[in-house]
Amino acid sequence: MLAVFVETAKVSWAVNLDNSRESSPSSETDSIISDISKKNAKISLTIRIVVPQNKGAVDTCRVYPYPVAPPFRKTELDKLPLTDKELRSLALSMTYWSKSHKNKPYPVGGWRLQHIMDMAMKKSGLGPPHSIFTEYAWADGIIPYMRKEILAVNAEETERKRRYYEAQNVFNEYKADLEVQSFNKGLFPIDVPIKREVGGYHRGQVYVDKSNWWIVALHKVSGLKLYWLWPVKLNDNPEQTVTLTEENAIYIEGAW
């Protein structure tokens, strides 16, 4: 079809060339082919999953041209405690009484508290206590740093919950109409194979039309599942990347 179209165009340009030396067949050919290529062009969408928990990970990912329902919430996360007594107990149980090992599926206090303790020790410059004579003084020193990190994490979880219910509302209100529109445009869900890359993160690539897409992904390790439902509006850039992290997951289930 394209060959016939171009050959027909060449005959027309040859006639024009005889009648007018100002016409340029090569430039007009390039313009026509460029326009056709733009209509058929696909955007390379790279999806990266960058999270600390990767041992034995299983990833699934699919992109949809319409909104989908978020995963069912099996549990509601409680906010992490803030009182000195509770934080002192947590600090000592994680670092002295029963030290955590990050390669275990269910670390003491869950992964949120593991991140909090790591950041608190890093910012305070305090290493874990090594003696029964210093453990309480150490805990009192680390508590203000823990509290600051916990306030930030609690705020993140509140925002995650807000995004979850917003996604549910978008699905309820717009899914039916947008699904029909996408099918009429020839847009359908596409599976994205995810592979582990050098550096530990996981990566997949898919070629899609310039449109609105919803990325649905699951990263599953022993004791923990991270779900993403991330809307993305593609622009004219031929290569675009979305990075999925703990922070932008829409729901986390397990030892979190």
Number of C-alpha atoms within 10 A of each C-alpha: 5 9 8 9 11 14 12 11 15 16 12 12 19 14 11 15 14 10 10 11 8 9 15 13 17 10 9 14 15 11 12 13 13 12 11 12 11 9 9 9 14 16 18 17 20 16 22 20 24 17 15 13 21 19 13 9 15 16 21 16 18 17 24 19 26 26 27 21 16 20 15 7 11 10 9 10 14 8 13 16 14 16 10 14 11 12 21 21 13 21 25 18 15 19 19 16 13 10 14 17 13 13 10 11 17 17 19 19 16 16 19 16 21 18 14 19 23 13 16 22 16 12 12 14 10 13 13 18 17 11 10 10 9 10 19 16 12 19 22 15 15 23 23 16 18 25 19 14 20 23 14 12 19 17 13 14 18 14 14 18 16 13 19 20 14 13 20 16 15 14 17 13 12 13 17 13 10 15 18 13 14 17 13 10 10 10 18 15 16 15 15 22 14 20 16 16 11 8 7 14 15 22 21 19 17 16 15 19 17 16 15 16 20 19 23 23 23 20 24 19 17 16 14 18 19 23 23 24 25 20 17 14 9 18 12 10 10 13 13 14 13 14 13 23 15 16 13 17 19 24 24 23 16 16 16 17
